Amino acid sequence: MRNLYIKNLTDLLNQLDGNKSGLDSGRAASAGKEMLKKLARTDPYYKRNQPHVCSFYAKGECKRGSECPYRHELPVNNELAHQNLQDRYHGRNDPVARKILSGNAENQGLKPPDDVTVVRTSSVML
């Protein structure tokens, strides 16, 4: 059993020596880790602890005034406000991911390939 394990490891090493893509994938993985480190949040996100926006205030019908436990401000109307949670969960038409990845891609100097068939859409590529 031990000899088989050693033989499999040596075969794998021999394949990697002849194939530079095995080494390049390690570089790509470390570049991906660096990209994730730049995307990671370093400061606490206090906005998530705030109460929700008062829906009655947004309509102009809140009767509670200063006693209302919800925020009295108008909701932001942008692309992220009109997202479908199911699409976002399944990775289809996700404006949050598109915003984060496109901003980071521009910082890294990356651009999509010219061949549109290569670009990954909502399905998982196998």
VEXZAKE-148659 format. One record per residue (C-alpha): x, y, z. Coordinates in Angstrom, 2 decimals, padded with zeros to 5 digits. Example, Ala and Ser with C-alpha at 12.3 -4.5 7.8 and 13.67 -1.06 7.14 Angstrom:
<bapas>
+---------+---------+---------+
|      xx |      yy |      zz |
+---------+---------+---------+
|  012.30 | -004.50 |  007.80 |
|  013.67 | -001.06 |  007.14 |
+---------+---------+---------+
</bapas>
This chain:
<bapas>
+---------+---------+---------+
|      xx |      yy |      zz |
+---------+---------+---------+
|  000.00 |  000.00 |  000.00 |
|  002.80 |  002.39 |  000.90 |
|  004.65 |  001.65 | -002.34 |
|  001.50 |  002.42 | -004.34 |
|  001.13 |  005.75 | -002.56 |
|  004.76 |  006.67 | -003.26 |
|  004.41 |  005.61 | -006.89 |
|  001.28 |  007.78 | -007.33 |
|  003.07 |  010.78 | -005.79 |
|  006.11 |  010.37 | -008.03 |
|  003.86 |  010.05 | -011.09 |
|  002.06 |  013.20 | -010.09 |
|  005.33 |  015.09 | -009.58 |
|  006.60 |  013.91 | -012.95 |
|  003.44 |  015.18 | -014.61 |
|  003.80 |  018.56 | -012.94 |
|  007.47 |  018.85 | -013.95 |
|  006.53 |  018.43 | -017.60 |
|  003.50 |  020.68 | -017.33 |
|  004.07 |  024.29 | -016.29 |
|  000.33 |  024.89 | -015.87 |
|  000.43 |  023.10 | -012.51 |
|  002.87 |  025.70 | -011.25 |
|  000.92 |  028.53 | -012.85 |
| -002.26 |  027.45 | -011.10 |
| -000.50 |  027.91 | -007.76 |
|  000.38 |  031.46 | -008.76 |
| -003.18 |  032.07 | -009.86 |
| -004.49 |  030.73 | -006.55 |
| -002.20 |  033.04 | -004.58 |
| -003.26 |  035.97 | -006.77 |
| -006.87 |  035.05 | -006.04 |
| -006.15 |  035.03 | -002.31 |
| -004.59 |  038.48 | -002.58 |
| -007.66 |  039.70 | -004.43 |
| -009.91 |  038.32 | -001.68 |
| -007.79 |  040.00 |  000.98 |
| -008.33 |  043.35 | -000.77 |
| -012.08 |  042.71 | -000.94 |
| -012.36 |  041.75 |  002.74 |
| -013.92 |  044.24 |  005.09 |
| -011.42 |  045.57 |  007.63 |
| -013.71 |  047.85 |  009.63 |
| -016.93 |  046.87 |  011.37 |
| -020.11 |  047.43 |  009.38 |
| -022.30 |  049.37 |  011.79 |
| -024.99 |  050.08 |  009.21 |
| -026.35 |  046.55 |  009.55 |
| -027.20 |  047.24 |  013.22 |
| -029.45 |  050.17 |  012.34 |
| -033.24 |  049.69 |  012.38 |
| -035.05 |  049.28 |  009.09 |
| -036.51 |  052.26 |  007.24 |
| -040.08 |  053.06 |  008.31 |
| -042.33 |  052.06 |  005.42 |
| -045.08 |  054.35 |  006.69 |
| -042.66 |  057.31 |  006.77 |
| -041.68 |  056.58 |  003.17 |
| -045.38 |  056.81 |  002.23 |
| -045.80 |  059.95 |  004.38 |
| -048.20 |  058.21 |  006.78 |
| -046.19 |  057.54 |  009.98 |
| -048.16 |  058.69 |  013.03 |
| -045.58 |  057.74 |  015.69 |
| -043.14 |  060.56 |  015.06 |
| -040.11 |  060.47 |  017.38 |
| -041.46 |  057.36 |  019.19 |
| -041.21 |  055.26 |  016.03 |
| -038.57 |  052.51 |  016.43 |
| -037.76 |  052.61 |  012.71 |
| -035.58 |  055.07 |  010.80 |
| -037.27 |  058.09 |  009.34 |
| -035.42 |  058.61 |  006.10 |
| -036.33 |  057.96 |  002.51 |
| -035.03 |  054.69 |  001.06 |
| -032.20 |  054.83 | -001.46 |
| -033.35 |  054.21 | -005.02 |
| -030.52 |  052.62 | -007.02 |
| -029.73 |  049.37 | -008.84 |
| -029.16 |  047.50 | -005.58 |
| -032.63 |  048.43 | -004.29 |
| -034.34 |  046.48 | -007.09 |
| -032.66 |  043.11 | -006.62 |
| -034.40 |  039.77 | -006.55 |
| -033.17 |  037.71 | -003.60 |
| -033.68 |  034.38 | -005.41 |
| -031.60 |  035.56 | -008.37 |
| -028.93 |  036.80 | -006.00 |
| -028.89 |  033.49 | -004.10 |
| -028.49 |  031.47 | -007.29 |
| -025.93 |  033.87 | -008.79 |
| -028.12 |  035.12 | -011.63 |
| -028.22 |  038.86 | -012.31 |
| -026.53 |  039.72 | -009.00 |
| -025.90 |  043.49 | -008.90 |
| -023.92 |  043.31 | -005.64 |
| -021.44 |  040.76 | -006.99 |
| -021.23 |  042.62 | -010.31 |
| -020.43 |  045.88 | -008.51 |
| -017.74 |  044.33 | -006.29 |
| -016.07 |  042.25 | -008.99 |
| -016.16 |  044.92 | -011.69 |
| -014.64 |  047.51 | -009.36 |
| -011.88 |  045.15 | -008.32 |
| -011.29 |  044.00 | -011.91 |
| -010.73 |  047.60 | -012.96 |
| -008.24 |  048.07 | -010.11 |
| -006.37 |  044.93 | -011.18 |
| -006.37 |  045.99 | -014.85 |
| -008.47 |  042.99 | -015.92 |
| -010.89 |  043.09 | -018.81 |
| -013.34 |  040.47 | -020.10 |
| -012.25 |  038.35 | -023.06 |
| -013.20 |  039.42 | -026.58 |
| -014.89 |  036.07 | -027.26 |
| -018.35 |  036.36 | -025.68 |
| -018.80 |  032.59 | -025.60 |
| -016.02 |  032.35 | -022.99 |
| -017.74 |  034.67 | -020.50 |
| -019.48 |  032.70 | -017.78 |
| -023.17 |  033.47 | -017.43 |
| -025.56 |  032.35 | -014.72 |
| -024.88 |  028.62 | -015.19 |
| -022.04 |  026.73 | -013.58 |
| -019.33 |  025.64 | -016.01 |
| -018.17 |  022.06 | -015.64 |
+---------+---------+---------+
</bapas>
